[in-house]
Amino acid sequence: MPVVRKTVAILVLAYDRFNLHDGWAIASHIALSALFSFFPFLILLTALASPFAYGTLADNAAEIILELFPAEIAVPLAREVHSVLTEWRGDLLTIGAALALYFSSNGIESLRVGLNRAYGVRETRPWWLTRLESIGFVIVVAIVMLVYSFAIVLGPLLWRAATGFFPALAPFGQTIDVLRLGVTTVLVLIALLLTHKFLAAGRRTFGAVLPGVFTTFGLWFVGGFVFGTYLAQYPAAYASTYGGLATAMMALIFLYLIAVIFIFGGELNGAVIAARRSAKRGAGR
């Protein structure tokens, strides 16, 4: 019972901190920045993948979006992503790629603002250093997506080769899809862990950020399911209100939901850290 009472107290404290730190407004900033950064990031991916086949990258990126977003949002969004990734741009390897990289980093900067408030820390590093760090995050994410994309292509080929040598493995072919979903889950968890650990100012241990990371991931899953169910039950709700902008508004509202959960995860970590410090001060008296 004391554990339950303590858990509820920390959740209440996290929610109070969320409101105190303007979590709802910061979530709007993150959602809008993420939407603005999304297609510049895809253009950057196109530049990095220029030595390879565009169609393969586009198909795999669309598949990833279909896995991560509710179907009502993912289908039209994936179609636009495929269009962006299969269109050749002659300036991608010059100034266009640099601009795409810079604008993509705006999304990372918005996450930094939210986490700094959640952990109650002030950014003391110069702006150019934090911007370079955000650009580094974007490049790492782009490279990981490219590697993951090519792994999706090579995976079935390697599996067919393996079943050629070991026919007994053939009945386990469906495990490839399970493994892909598992790898996607692991990548999301690693991204959350690294973001909480390194993006915000100050220092935190990996153990200190785990509560917020797992809470964020779990609430993302529940939130995506609930939002997808709502769109499936009321498919015309946004179309009747926003008309031709329905898809964009659905994506923006979904990103807002994701951002609210992300910030709450940071506030939960901040609440746990504050509770531990308070307990230490009480024990030291």
C-alpha positions as CSV (number, residue, x, y, z in Angstrom):
1,M,0.0,0.0,0.0
2,P,2.8,2.5,0.8
3,V,4.2,1.8,-2.7
4,V,0.9,2.6,-4.4
5,R,0.5,5.8,-2.3
6,K,4.1,6.8,-3.2
7,T,3.5,6.1,-6.9
8,V,0.3,8.1,-7.0
9,A,2.0,11.0,-5.2
10,I,4.8,11.0,-7.8
11,L,2.3,11.0,-10.7
12,V,0.4,13.9,-9.1
13,L,3.7,15.8,-8.7
14,A,4.6,15.1,-12.3
15,Y,1.3,16.4,-13.5
16,D,1.6,19.5,-11.3
17,R,5.1,20.1,-12.7
18,F,3.7,19.6,-16.2
19,N,1.2,22.4,-15.7
20,L,3.7,24.6,-13.9
21,H,6.2,24.3,-16.8
22,D,3.6,25.2,-19.4
23,G,3.6,21.6,-20.8
24,W,0.5,22.1,-22.9
25,A,2.0,25.1,-24.7
26,I,5.4,23.4,-25.1
27,A,3.7,20.4,-26.6
28,S,2.2,22.6,-29.2
29,H,5.6,24.0,-30.1
30,I,7.1,20.5,-30.3
31,A,4.2,19.2,-32.5
32,L,4.4,22.1,-35.0
33,S,8.2,22.0,-35.1
34,A,8.1,18.3,-35.7
35,L,5.6,18.8,-38.6
36,F,7.8,21.5,-40.1
37,S,10.9,19.4,-39.7
38,F,9.4,16.2,-41.1
39,F,9.7,16.8,-44.8
40,P,13.1,18.6,-44.7
41,F,14.3,15.5,-42.9
42,L,13.0,13.3,-45.7
43,I,14.8,15.5,-48.2
44,L,18.0,15.0,-46.2
45,L,17.4,11.3,-46.3
46,T,17.1,11.5,-50.1
47,A,20.4,13.3,-50.3
48,L,22.2,10.7,-48.1
49,A,20.7,7.8,-50.1
50,S,21.5,9.3,-53.5
51,P,24.0,6.6,-54.4
52,F,21.3,4.0,-53.8
53,A,17.8,3.3,-55.2
54,Y,15.2,5.9,-54.3
55,G,12.3,3.5,-54.6
56,T,13.6,1.1,-52.0
57,L,14.1,3.9,-49.5
58,A,10.7,5.4,-50.2
59,D,8.9,2.1,-49.8
60,N,10.7,1.3,-46.5
61,A,10.1,4.7,-45.1
62,A,6.4,4.5,-45.9
63,E,6.3,1.1,-44.2
64,I,7.9,2.5,-41.1
65,I,5.3,5.3,-41.0
66,L,2.5,2.8,-41.5
67,E,3.8,0.9,-38.4
68,L,4.1,3.9,-36.2
69,F,1.1,6.0,-37.0
70,P,-2.7,5.2,-36.9
71,A,-3.8,3.9,-40.3
72,E,-6.1,6.9,-41.0
73,I,-3.1,9.2,-40.7
74,A,-0.4,6.9,-42.0
75,V,-1.9,6.0,-45.4
76,P,-2.1,9.6,-46.9
77,L,1.1,10.6,-45.1
78,A,3.0,7.6,-46.4
79,R,1.8,8.4,-49.9
80,E,3.3,11.9,-49.6
81,V,6.5,10.5,-48.1
82,H,6.8,8.2,-51.1
83,S,6.3,11.1,-53.4
84,V,9.0,13.2,-51.7
85,L,11.6,10.4,-51.6
86,T,11.2,9.4,-55.2
87,E,11.5,12.9,-56.6
88,W,15.0,13.9,-57.8
89,R,16.3,17.2,-56.7
90,G,19.5,18.5,-58.3
91,D,20.5,20.7,-55.4
92,L,20.3,18.1,-52.6
93,L,24.1,17.6,-52.3
94,T,24.8,21.4,-52.1
95,I,22.9,24.2,-50.3
96,G,19.6,22.3,-50.3
97,A,20.9,19.5,-48.1
98,A,22.4,22.1,-45.7
99,L,19.2,23.9,-45.4
100,A,17.2,20.7,-44.9
101,L,19.7,19.6,-42.2
102,Y,19.3,23.0,-40.4
103,F,15.5,23.0,-40.5
104,S,15.3,19.4,-39.5
105,S,17.2,20.2,-36.3
106,N,14.5,22.6,-35.3
107,G,12.4,19.6,-34.2
108,I,15.3,18.5,-31.9
109,E,15.6,22.0,-30.5
110,S,12.0,22.0,-29.5
111,L,12.5,18.7,-27.6
112,R,15.4,20.3,-25.8
113,V,13.2,23.1,-24.6
114,G,10.6,20.7,-23.3
115,L,13.1,18.5,-21.5
116,N,15.0,21.5,-19.9
117,R,11.8,22.6,-18.4
118,A,10.8,19.1,-17.3
119,Y,14.1,18.6,-15.5
120,G,14.2,22.1,-14.1
121,V,17.6,23.0,-15.7
122,R,18.8,26.0,-17.5
123,E,20.7,25.8,-20.8
124,T,24.1,27.5,-20.2
125,R,25.9,26.3,-23.4
126,P,26.2,28.7,-26.3
127,W,23.4,28.5,-28.9
128,W,25.7,27.4,-31.7
129,L,26.9,24.4,-29.7
130,T,23.4,23.2,-28.9
131,R,22.5,23.7,-32.5
132,L,25.4,21.6,-33.6
133,E,24.4,18.9,-31.2
134,S,20.9,18.9,-32.6
135,I,22.3,18.6,-36.1
136,G,24.4,15.7,-34.9
137,F,21.2,14.0,-33.6
138,V,19.5,14.5,-37.0
139,I,22.4,13.0,-38.8
140,V,22.6,10.0,-36.5
141,V,18.8,9.4,-36.8
142,A,19.1,9.7,-40.6
143,I,21.9,7.1,-40.8
144,V,20.1,4.7,-38.5
145,M,17.0,5.0,-40.7
146,L,19.1,4.3,-43.8
147,V,20.7,1.3,-42.2
148,Y,17.4,0.0,-41.0
149,S,15.9,0.6,-44.4
150,F,18.6,-1.4,-46.1
151,A,18.3,-4.1,-43.4
152,I,14.7,-4.5,-44.4
153,V,15.7,-5.1,-48.0
154,L,18.6,-7.5,-47.1
155,G,16.7,-9.4,-44.4
156,P,14.3,-11.3,-46.8
157,L,17.2,-12.0,-49.1
158,L,19.4,-13.4,-46.3
159,W,16.4,-15.4,-45.0
160,R,15.8,-17.0,-48.4
161,A,19.5,-17.9,-48.6
162,A,19.3,-19.4,-45.1
163,T,16.2,-21.5,-45.9
164,G,18.0,-22.7,-49.1
165,F,20.8,-24.2,-46.9
166,F,18.5,-25.1,-44.0
167,P,15.0,-26.0,-45.3
168,A,13.8,-26.7,-41.8
169,L,13.7,-22.9,-41.1
170,A,11.0,-22.3,-43.8
171,P,8.0,-22.6,-41.3
172,F,9.5,-19.7,-39.3
173,G,9.3,-17.2,-42.1
174,Q,6.7,-15.1,-40.3
175,T,9.2,-14.4,-37.5
176,I,10.8,-11.8,-39.9
177,D,7.8,-9.5,-39.4
178,V,8.0,-10.0,-35.6
179,L,11.7,-9.3,-35.6
180,R,11.2,-6.1,-37.6
181,L,8.6,-4.9,-35.1
182,G,10.9,-5.8,-32.3
183,V,13.8,-3.9,-33.9
184,T,11.5,-0.9,-34.4
185,T,10.5,-1.0,-30.7
186,V,14.1,-1.3,-29.6
187,L,15.2,1.7,-31.8
188,V,12.4,3.8,-30.3
189,L,13.4,2.9,-26.8
190,I,17.0,3.7,-27.5
191,A,16.1,7.0,-29.1
192,L,14.1,8.0,-26.0
193,L,16.8,6.9,-23.7
194,L,19.5,8.9,-25.5
195,T,17.3,11.9,-25.8
196,H,16.5,12.1,-22.1
197,K,20.1,11.3,-21.1
198,F,22.0,13.7,-23.4
199,L,19.7,16.3,-25.0
200,A,18.7,18.3,-21.9
201,A,21.2,20.4,-20.0
202,G,22.9,18.9,-16.9
203,R,23.8,15.3,-16.2
204,R,21.6,12.3,-15.4
205,T,22.2,8.6,-15.0
206,F,20.6,6.1,-17.3
207,G,18.7,4.7,-14.3
208,A,17.3,8.2,-13.6
209,V,15.6,8.5,-17.0
210,L,14.2,5.0,-17.3
211,P,10.8,5.6,-15.5
212,G,10.0,8.4,-18.0
213,V,11.2,6.4,-21.0
214,F,9.1,3.3,-20.3
215,T,6.1,5.4,-19.3
216,T,6.4,7.5,-22.5
217,F,6.7,4.3,-24.6
218,G,3.7,2.7,-22.9
219,L,1.5,5.8,-23.2
220,W,2.5,6.2,-26.8
221,F,1.2,2.8,-27.6
222,V,-2.1,3.3,-25.7
223,G,-2.5,6.8,-27.1
224,G,-1.9,5.7,-30.7
225,F,-4.4,2.9,-30.2
226,V,-7.1,5.2,-28.7
227,F,-6.6,7.9,-31.3
228,G,-6.6,5.3,-34.2
229,T,-9.8,3.8,-32.8
230,Y,-11.4,7.2,-32.6
231,L,-10.5,8.0,-36.2
232,A,-11.9,4.6,-37.3
233,Q,-15.2,5.2,-35.5
234,Y,-15.6,8.8,-36.7
235,P,-13.7,8.9,-40.0
236,A,-15.5,12.1,-41.1
237,A,-15.0,14.1,-37.9
238,Y,-12.0,16.0,-39.1
239,A,-13.0,16.2,-42.8
240,S,-16.3,18.0,-41.9
241,T,-14.4,20.5,-39.8
242,Y,-11.1,21.1,-41.7
243,G,-12.0,20.0,-45.3
244,G,-8.9,19.5,-47.4
245,L,-6.7,20.1,-44.4
246,A,-8.1,17.1,-42.6
247,T,-5.0,14.9,-43.0
248,A,-2.6,17.7,-42.0
249,M,-4.7,18.5,-38.9
250,M,-5.0,14.8,-37.9
251,A,-1.2,14.5,-38.2
252,L,-0.7,17.7,-36.1
253,I,-3.1,16.6,-33.4
254,F,-1.5,13.2,-33.2
255,L,1.9,14.8,-32.9
256,Y,0.5,17.0,-30.2
257,L,-0.6,14.0,-28.3
258,I,2.8,12.3,-28.7
259,A,4.5,15.6,-27.5
260,V,2.3,15.8,-24.4
261,I,3.2,12.3,-23.5
262,F,6.9,12.9,-24.2
263,I,7.0,16.0,-21.9
264,F,5.0,14.1,-19.2
265,G,7.7,11.4,-19.3
266,G,10.3,14.1,-18.7
267,E,8.3,15.6,-15.9
268,L,7.9,12.1,-14.3
269,N,11.6,11.7,-14.3
270,G,11.9,15.2,-12.8
271,A,9.4,14.3,-10.1
272,V,11.2,11.1,-9.2
273,I,14.6,13.0,-9.0
274,A,13.0,15.7,-6.8
275,A,11.4,13.1,-4.5
276,R,14.7,11.3,-4.1
277,R,16.5,14.6,-3.3
278,S,13.8,15.4,-0.8
279,A,14.1,12.0,0.8
280,K,17.9,12.4,1.1
281,R,17.6,15.8,2.7
282,G,15.1,14.4,5.2
283,A,17.4,11.5,6.0
284,G,20.3,13.9,6.5
285,R,18.6,15.9,9.2
